[in-house]
Amino acid sequence: MIITGPGFPLDLDEPVELSAELLASLAENRARVLAALTSGVPVYGVNTGMGRLAGVALDSLEQAAHQRNLLIGRAVGGPPWLSAEEVRCLLLVRLGDLVRLDTGVSPSLVTFLADRINDGFTPAVPRSGLGSAGEIIPLAHAFQTFLGIGTVLENGVETPAVDALAKRGVAPYVLGPKEGASLIQGSPLAVTYATLAKGEVQQLIDLQTLAAAIAIDVLGAPHAVYEPWQAAADDHLYTLLHELNTLIEGSPSRPEVVQAPVSVRVGPRAIAHASRVHGDLLAALRRWRELPSDSPSFSGGGFVPGTGYHAVDLGLRMDAATAALVHLGEVSVQRMHRLLDERFSALPPQLSPDPGPQAGLTPLHKRAVGELHALRRLASPATLGSIDTSAGQEDVQAFAWAAGDQLRAAVSRLFAITACELIAGSQARHLAPGDGPRGLRAAYAWIASVVPPVEEDRPLGPEVQRLVAACREAYFNDLATLT
């Protein structure tokens, strides 16, 4: 992956390479930055303190140590740590920020960062307890390790950063003017969470569409409520209903069913809302490609304060995405319960091939209920709740990183719920007459290949995890892969 300019990671697995043209441009810009710093004008975090101490001027000796001190004194977090995947994405996002000319760092810093991405250097970055405006605490933990300070994770084991650098034959990095301040500005952790979650949320939207179609099929629900004209001007719902009708085409409705349960009827509307919210998050994330992350930014030959540390637009959209996923979980758990009820399915109670001696899938529904209980507790907005810090200088926080952490936790819970419902739908099709509509046959075969039909009670916990892993691995841009 050749980096030619600012942007977000394209592939988390590819090594990165900085183009010669980019490095030359950064070198020219760095010379302008260093020249501007000699003017004697106060520059926040460079020749002044930070936060409430921004009015304190630093002499030349203090400035020399200040950039290092910025990364040491603010590293007050602790475990649990971000995963290796999350840290790699964070470093990639930070790289995309630092190659912007308005950041003004040196080519040597971005080269050092790119090399650490490529050699698997994984700083121990806290995922909670971060009560600052912006993300100074986790970023201090992340980038003090470049100086040989703090902790990294080597195969999951906490290791002194200086030892990890030595193992790679690398000397600790020596920060130049402004570079420490630039490393801890902006909101790369919020961007990281949004970047990682965007594909996962789309997967869940696709899988929930599949689960809704299966429920309609095996319950014999009347199709009229899913006709696309019912979407009116709602483009997301219109597209979803078209897709759903393709999947269920040829599935007979049971004549005795006048109306299916509400969870079966409104599923498409809930999925369409999740799709709309997901689109809003993607649009906000695209806008962040163009936003300066540094404060102060280098612009017009001088240094200008910024607000890239306040990622409220990402945070509130991630909160909204979490709420949408919680509602999908509620609908999914209820649909699953209807699948197990012979009054709605006309199938053996609890989808057991031998009701009574065999419990069937009721225990699996209880797993889904437990996941939903945990999922609901994530719905409280994380972005709201500012508290004064830094003697009143930092009196508002976005907590966007916390919204991202909650969103990824919600994704994990909904994957488990969806897997439980897909297993129940597959079992229902196994017990029902016929093979189901043509649009769902490949999906039924795929689910059964991962979790075979339950002929007698067995521990399904490991099989839920196996199906979750299979769902995560198979990226469904649309459901054509399963039809």
DRENFI-40307 format. One line per 4 residues: number of its first residue (from 1); their letters; for each residue x, y, z of C-alpha. Coordinates in pm, 1 decimal. Layout:
REM residues N
NUM) a) X,Y,Z  ... .
END
This chain:
REM residues 483
1) miit) 0.0,0.0,0.0  179.7,312.0,-122.5  94.6,625.5,72.7  96.4,934.1,-148.8 .
5) gpgf) -107.2,1171.0,67.6  -351.7,1199.8,358.1  -633.1,951.7,404.7  -749.2,649.2,597.8 .
9) pldl) -622.0,290.5,576.5  -721.7,95.9,269.1  -610.9,-246.8,387.4  -517.2,-336.9,741.9 .
13) depv) -305.5,-631.1,629.0  -88.1,-469.3,362.6  254.1,-320.2,441.7  277.2,53.9,386.6 .
17) elsa) 525.0,245.4,174.4  572.1,621.6,159.0  619.2,761.3,-189.0  936.4,957.0,-261.6 .
21) ella) 726.7,1252.7,-377.5  538.9,1258.7,-47.1  860.6,1250.7,157.9  1008.2,1533.0,-47.7 .
25) slae) 694.8,1742.6,1.1  702.5,1678.2,375.7  1069.0,1779.3,392.9  1001.9,2110.0,215.7 .
29) nrar) 705.8,2178.8,441.6  904.1,2089.0,752.9  1162.6,2352.2,663.9  884.6,2613.4,646.0 .
33) vlaa) 748.3,2499.4,983.1  1088.5,2525.8,1152.5  1139.5,2870.2,1005.0  800.1,2982.7,1133.8 .
37) ltsg) 882.8,2857.1,1481.8  1178.5,3097.3,1503.7  950.7,3401.5,1487.5  899.1,3413.3,1863.3 .
41) vpvy) 520.5,3407.7,1829.7  355.2,3188.1,2098.8  272.1,2846.1,1951.5  48.8,2630.9,2169.7 .
45) gvnt) 224.1,2319.2,2295.4  557.5,2416.5,2138.5  689.4,2722.1,2319.9  400.2,2729.3,2568.3 .
49) gmgr) 243.3,2484.9,2809.1  -77.9,2302.1,2724.2  -432.0,2312.6,2860.0  -472.5,2557.7,3150.1 .
53) lagv) -95.1,2622.0,3131.0  -108.1,2749.2,2773.4  -17.0,3097.3,2899.3  316.1,2978.8,3040.8 .
57) alds) 604.0,3063.6,2805.8  884.3,2808.5,2776.2  1249.6,2901.7,2735.7  1474.6,2721.8,2487.6 .
61) leqa) 1587.3,2456.5,2735.1  1229.7,2383.1,2842.6  1116.2,2362.4,2481.3  1380.3,2099.8,2407.2 .
65) ahqr) 1233.2,1865.4,2670.4  869.9,1966.6,2630.2  775.4,1750.3,2332.8  898.9,1440.3,2515.5 .
69) nlli) 724.7,1544.0,2837.4  393.1,1579.3,2653.7  394.9,1204.5,2584.8  508.4,1101.1,2932.1 .
73) grav) 302.2,1302.4,3177.9  -27.3,1232.4,3002.4  6.8,853.1,2989.9  -218.1,789.7,3291.7 .
77) ggpp) -431.7,505.9,3152.3  -417.5,133.5,3206.6  -563.7,-196.5,3090.1  -773.5,-327.0,2931.4 .
81) wlsa) -574.6,-250.6,2617.4  -689.1,-213.5,2259.1  -653.4,-525.2,2044.3  -363.3,-561.2,1800.9 .
85) eevr) -606.3,-502.4,1511.7  -734.2,-181.4,1669.2  -382.5,-54.3,1739.2  -268.6,-122.9,1384.2 .
89) clll) -567.5,68.1,1249.7  -496.5,353.1,1495.0  -137.8,378.7,1370.9  -254.9,377.4,1010.3 .
93) vrlg) -508.4,652.2,1079.4  -241.7,856.5,1259.0  -9.8,808.9,960.4  -283.8,940.9,732.8 .
97) dlvr) -312.3,1246.2,958.2  60.1,1316.9,987.8  128.5,1324.1,614.6  -95.9,1630.5,588.2 .
101) ldtg) 106.1,1945.9,530.9  -96.3,2134.0,791.2  47.3,1903.6,1057.6  402.2,1998.3,972.7 .
105) vsps) 594.7,1702.5,1114.3  920.1,1572.3,967.6  962.9,1295.3,708.2  1167.7,1106.9,968.1 .
109) lvtf) 868.0,1083.2,1204.7  625.6,953.6,942.0  893.6,710.0,820.3  945.9,584.3,1175.7 .
113) ladr) 569.9,540.1,1213.5  539.4,354.2,881.3  826.8,123.4,980.4  658.8,39.9,1312.5 .
117) indg) 334.8,-40.5,1131.2  525.9,-276.1,905.6  722.3,-453.3,1180.9  416.9,-524.0,1398.8 .
121) ftpa) 503.1,-281.8,1678.4  192.6,-277.1,1902.5  179.3,-12.6,2176.3  -35.1,-91.9,2480.7 .
125) vprs) -315.6,163.2,2439.4  -590.6,193.7,2704.3  -948.6,156.5,2583.9  -1125.3,323.0,2878.8 .
129) glgs) -1078.8,579.4,3155.8  -999.7,855.4,2906.1  -1153.8,1174.8,3041.3  -973.6,1439.9,2837.3 .
133) agei) -1090.9,1672.8,2565.7  -974.0,1478.0,2263.0  -768.9,1161.8,2291.4  -449.3,1282.9,2458.1 .
137) ipla) -434.0,997.2,2711.8  -448.3,700.9,2470.8  -229.5,880.2,2215.6  34.2,952.5,2481.8 .
141) hafq) 40.2,580.6,2562.0  63.6,492.9,2194.7  345.9,724.5,2096.6  563.7,742.9,2405.8 .
145) tflg) 663.4,392.8,2301.9  841.1,542.5,2000.1  1074.4,706.4,2252.1  1141.4,373.5,2425.4 .
149) igtv) 904.4,459.4,2711.6  598.4,268.0,2828.4  466.4,-70.0,2722.6  397.1,-260.5,2404.1 .
153) leng) 227.1,-594.1,2345.0  445.8,-862.3,2190.2  219.1,-1155.1,2102.5  -16.8,-1023.0,2369.0 .
157) vetp) 252.6,-1005.4,2639.9  326.8,-668.4,2803.0  685.3,-577.6,2715.3  892.5,-262.7,2779.7 .
161) avda) 888.9,-50.5,2466.4  1265.7,-2.6,2477.8  1314.3,-380.2,2461.9  1071.3,-412.7,2169.5 .
165) lakr) 1260.9,-144.0,1976.6  1595.0,-308.4,2053.9  1460.8,-642.8,1933.9  1391.3,-473.3,1600.8 .
169) gvap) 1732.3,-309.2,1591.7  1575.4,35.2,1618.6  1693.1,329.1,1828.9  1425.4,528.1,2013.9 .
173) yvlg) 1294.6,820.6,1814.8  1408.3,1172.1,1906.9  1124.1,1420.1,1870.3  1172.8,1746.2,1688.7 .
177) pkeg) 991.9,2075.6,1758.4  611.7,2037.8,1764.4  618.6,1662.2,1689.9  510.2,1548.1,2035.7 .
181) asli) 216.4,1789.5,2030.1  112.8,1672.5,1683.5  117.5,1307.0,1787.9  -142.7,1359.4,2062.4 .
185) qgsp) -385.0,1589.9,1879.3  -694.0,1499.6,1676.6  -932.0,1204.8,1710.2  -763.5,908.4,1542.1 .
189) lavt) -907.4,660.8,1794.8  -1264.8,764.5,1711.9  -1179.5,738.3,1342.1  -1028.6,394.2,1407.6 .
193) yatl) -1345.7,265.9,1571.7  -1563.4,406.4,1292.0  -1332.7,259.5,1027.7  -1340.7,-88.3,1182.5 .
197) akge) -1714.2,-80.4,1256.4  -1832.3,36.4,914.3  -1779.3,-301.8,747.0  -1910.2,-495.8,1046.4 .
201) vqql) -2232.9,-295.4,1057.8  -2286.9,-356.9,686.2  -2234.8,-728.9,740.4  -2500.2,-727.7,1011.2 .
205) idlq) -2744.6,-536.9,792.0  -2702.2,-800.8,521.5  -2728.1,-1091.5,765.7  -3035.2,-946.6,933.3 .
209) tlaa) -3194.5,-912.3,590.1  -3125.1,-1280.2,535.9  -3266.2,-1371.2,878.3  -3581.6,-1168.4,810.3 .
213) aiai) -3633.1,-1344.5,476.5  -3590.0,-1685.9,636.9  -3845.5,-1604.0,906.7  -4097.2,-1492.2,643.8 .
217) dvlg) -4039.0,-1815.9,454.9  -4064.3,-2069.8,736.9  -4352.4,-1892.5,912.7  -4549.8,-1865.0,588.1 .
221) apha) -4603.2,-1492.0,647.0  -4826.4,-1302.1,401.3  -4614.6,-1109.5,150.1  -4830.0,-802.2,88.3 .
225) vyep) -4672.9,-602.5,370.6  -4334.3,-632.4,197.6  -4438.5,-485.6,-136.0  -4194.3,-206.1,-233.3 .
229) wqaa) -4469.3,54.5,-285.1  -4514.3,58.4,91.7  -4177.2,233.6,121.4  -4311.9,550.8,-44.1 .
233) addh) -4021.5,800.8,-52.1  -3797.0,601.3,182.0  -3516.0,496.0,-51.7  -3349.4,270.0,203.3 .
237) lytl) -3671.2,80.7,274.3  -3758.3,63.2,-97.3  -3422.9,-97.0,-178.7  -3450.8,-334.9,115.9 .
241) lhel) -3801.2,-449.0,20.5  -3691.8,-516.4,-337.3  -3404.5,-727.0,-206.5  -3632.2,-909.2,36.3 .
245) ntli) -3888.1,-990.1,-232.6  -3615.1,-1142.4,-446.3  -3520.6,-1373.5,-160.4  -3874.4,-1486.2,-70.6 .
249) egsp) -4015.3,-1510.4,-422.5  -4197.7,-1842.5,-452.0  -4229.6,-1893.6,-76.9  -4596.2,-1978.5,-9.6 .
253) srpe) -4794.6,-1793.2,254.4  -4999.9,-2006.7,488.4  -5367.5,-1928.6,421.0  -5461.6,-1942.2,789.8 .
257) vvqa) -5214.0,-1663.4,875.5  -5397.4,-1332.0,844.3  -5110.8,-1129.6,989.0  -4765.4,-1238.7,1090.9 .
261) pvsv) -4632.0,-1124.7,1431.5  -4516.6,-764.9,1445.4  -4149.4,-862.3,1467.0  -4181.0,-1040.4,1132.5 .
265) rvgp) -4366.9,-753.2,968.2  -4152.7,-462.2,1084.6  -3813.1,-626.5,1045.1  -3747.8,-460.2,706.4 .
269) raia) -3823.8,-115.5,847.3  -3578.2,-168.8,1132.6  -3311.8,-289.8,889.4  -3372.8,6.8,658.1 .
273) hasr) -3324.1,244.9,950.3  -2994.7,77.2,1040.3  -2887.3,114.4,677.8  -2973.3,484.4,682.7 .
277) vhgd) -2780.0,546.4,1004.2  -2487.6,348.4,867.4  -2487.4,571.0,559.8  -2476.9,878.8,782.1 .
281) llaa) -2173.2,738.3,964.0  -1994.2,663.7,637.1  -2058.0,1018.1,514.7  -1917.2,1165.0,836.7 .
285) lrrw) -1613.5,938.9,812.9  -1548.5,1052.5,454.9  -1558.2,1414.6,568.6  -1286.3,1342.5,823.0 .
289) relp) -1048.5,1268.7,534.9  -1044.3,1641.4,463.0  -1039.7,1780.4,817.5  -715.2,1899.9,977.9 .
293) sdsp) -642.4,1696.7,1290.7  -366.9,1906.5,1445.3  -405.1,2197.5,1686.5  -243.5,2426.1,1609.3 .
297) sfsg) -233.5,2350.2,1238.7  27.8,2502.2,1011.1  -152.2,2716.6,756.5  -57.5,3026.3,558.9 .
301) ggfv) 288.2,3028.5,708.9  157.9,3042.8,1065.6  -4.1,2832.4,1336.2  -381.6,2824.4,1375.1 .
305) pgtg) -581.4,2658.4,1657.4  -812.5,2375.0,1548.8  -1088.1,2154.1,1684.9  -1008.3,1817.3,1526.5 .
309) yhav) -996.7,1665.2,1874.0  -1375.8,1711.1,1911.6  -1516.9,1426.9,1698.7  -1874.6,1479.8,1811.5 .
313) dlgl) -2012.9,1417.8,1461.4  -1851.6,1073.7,1454.2  -1941.8,997.4,1814.9  -2309.7,1081.1,1790.7 .
317) rmda) -2341.8,884.2,1467.7  -2174.9,583.0,1627.4  -2416.7,619.5,1919.7  -2703.1,624.6,1668.7 .
321) ataa) -2565.7,317.2,1494.0  -2548.5,133.8,1827.4  -2912.2,222.4,1902.7  -3014.0,95.1,1559.3 .
325) lvhl) -2831.6,-233.8,1622.2  -2999.8,-270.8,1961.0  -3339.1,-245.0,1794.2  -3235.3,-501.8,1532.8 .
329) gevs) -3140.1,-730.4,1820.1  -3480.1,-685.5,1983.4  -3660.3,-769.0,1659.5  -3432.0,-1065.0,1591.1 .
333) vqrm) -3478.0,-1223.1,1935.3  -3855.2,-1190.4,1907.4  -3862.7,-1338.7,1556.6  -3656.0,-1629.1,1681.7 .
337) hrll) -3902.5,-1690.5,1963.4  -4187.3,-1707.8,1711.6  -3991.0,-1965.5,1511.2  -3980.5,-2190.2,1817.5 .
341) derf) -4353.4,-2157.4,1886.7  -4569.3,-2415.6,1709.7  -4867.6,-2178.8,1718.5  -4687.8,-1951.2,1473.0 .
345) salp) -4471.7,-2198.5,1280.7  -4694.5,-2507.5,1255.9  -4370.8,-2697.8,1320.7  -4273.0,-2919.1,1616.6 .
349) pqls) -4254.6,-2723.7,1944.7  -3917.5,-2560.8,2011.4  -3804.6,-2689.9,1670.5  -3726.2,-3022.1,1832.2 .
353) pdpg) -3744.9,-3334.3,1614.0  -3864.6,-3517.9,1926.4  -4039.5,-3269.2,2159.2  -4022.2,-3368.2,2524.0 .
357) pqag) -3727.1,-3606.1,2525.4  -3534.6,-3344.8,2325.8  -3540.9,-2975.0,2430.3  -3477.8,-2843.4,2081.6 .
361) ltpl) -3360.1,-2485.8,2040.7  -3515.5,-2315.6,2343.7  -3174.8,-2304.9,2520.0  -3035.8,-2133.5,2210.2 .
365) hkra) -3306.7,-1867.9,2236.3  -3204.8,-1812.0,2597.5  -2850.4,-1745.7,2476.6  -2991.9,-1485.6,2238.1 .
369) vgel) -3194.8,-1329.1,2522.4  -2878.9,-1301.3,2733.5  -2693.7,-1137.6,2446.0  -2982.7,-893.3,2400.6 .
373) halr) -2979.4,-806.0,2769.9  -2611.7,-713.0,2739.1  -2672.6,-535.6,2407.7  -2944.0,-310.3,2549.7 .
377) rlas) -2708.4,-175.2,2814.0  -2491.3,-32.7,2534.8  -2768.0,192.9,2400.9  -2700.7,484.6,2637.3 .
381) patl) -2522.3,756.0,2433.3  -2151.9,761.7,2516.9  -2083.3,1093.6,2345.7  -2288.0,1291.6,2598.7 .
385) gsid) -2169.1,1371.7,2950.4  -1902.3,1642.7,2963.1  -1720.0,1720.5,3290.2  -1485.8,2012.3,3364.9 .
389) tsag) -1112.5,1931.1,3359.3  -784.8,2123.5,3340.2  -909.3,2396.8,3575.8  -1191.2,2479.5,3337.8 .
393) qedv) -978.4,2513.4,3023.4  -1114.1,2180.8,2896.2  -1480.4,2204.9,2988.4  -1636.1,1988.5,2712.4 .
397) qafa) -1546.0,1639.2,2589.4  -1685.7,1451.7,2292.0  -1611.6,1098.2,2421.4  -1638.2,984.2,2058.5 .
401) waag) -1387.2,707.5,2124.8  -1625.6,567.4,2389.1  -1911.4,567.1,2137.7  -1688.4,369.2,1903.2 .
405) dqlr) -1596.0,120.2,2173.8  -1966.2,69.0,2252.9  -2049.8,28.8,1884.9  -1794.5,-248.4,1840.2 .
409) aavs) -1925.4,-420.1,2154.9  -2279.8,-393.1,2017.7  -2162.5,-542.2,1688.4  -2022.4,-842.6,1873.3 .
413) rlfa) -2348.3,-899.7,2064.0  -2563.1,-868.2,1752.4  -2345.5,-1112.8,1560.0  -2418.5,-1371.2,1832.5 .
417) itac) -2793.5,-1296.4,1825.8  -2802.0,-1316.6,1447.1  -2617.5,-1646.9,1448.5  -2871.6,-1789.7,1693.9 .
421) elia) -3161.5,-1678.9,1473.6  -2999.6,-1816.0,1158.0  -2952.3,-2154.6,1326.3  -3317.9,-2151.8,1430.5 .
425) gsqa) -3426.7,-2056.1,1078.2  -3214.9,-2331.8,927.4  -3359.1,-2584.0,1173.6  -3711.9,-2468.5,1090.1 .
429) rhla) -3648.7,-2518.2,719.0  -3506.4,-2864.2,796.1  -3829.2,-2960.3,976.4  -4064.9,-2795.4,726.5 .
433) pgdg) -4173.7,-2953.1,398.5  -3990.7,-2852.9,82.3  -3660.2,-2676.6,14.1  -3774.5,-2318.4,49.7 .
437) prgl) -3773.1,-2050.8,-221.3  -3498.5,-2052.0,-480.4  -3358.6,-1723.7,-349.7  -3283.6,-1876.9,-8.5 .
441) raay) -3168.5,-2228.3,-94.5  -2798.5,-2145.5,-113.3  -2823.9,-1962.5,218.1  -2994.5,-2258.8,384.0 .
445) awia) -2722.7,-2489.5,250.8  -2448.4,-2255.3,371.5  -2587.8,-2231.3,725.9  -2638.9,-2607.3,745.3 .
449) svvp) -2281.5,-2665.5,628.0  -2156.3,-2467.9,927.7  -2418.0,-2584.3,1181.6  -2586.7,-2910.4,1076.6 .
453) pvee) -2954.6,-2965.2,1166.2  -3016.1,-3063.0,1527.7  -3142.0,-3423.5,1526.0  -3089.3,-3459.8,1900.7 .
457) drpl) -2981.3,-3220.5,2175.1  -2615.6,-3123.2,2165.1  -2406.3,-2833.1,2303.5  -2457.1,-2557.9,2046.7 .
461) gpev) -2232.7,-2295.8,2209.6  -1924.8,-2379.6,2001.1  -2140.4,-2395.5,1688.1  -2276.8,-2045.6,1752.9 .
465) qrlv) -1918.7,-1922.0,1768.2  -1833.7,-2110.4,1451.1  -2122.9,-1951.6,1265.6  -2031.3,-1606.9,1399.2 .
469) aacr) -1677.1,-1656.8,1268.4  -1811.3,-1772.4,932.0  -2042.5,-1471.3,911.5  -1760.0,-1232.5,990.8 .
473) eayf) -1529.1,-1395.4,740.0  -1782.6,-1388.1,457.2  -1820.0,-1021.8,369.7  -2163.1,-991.5,209.2 .
477) ndla) -2163.9,-675.5,-0.2  -2504.2,-803.8,-100.4  -2687.6,-1129.9,-63.7  -2609.9,-1243.8,-418.1 .
481) tlt) -2327.0,-1451.1,-272.1  -2584.0,-1670.5,-101.5  -2853.4,-1685.7,-369.1 .
END
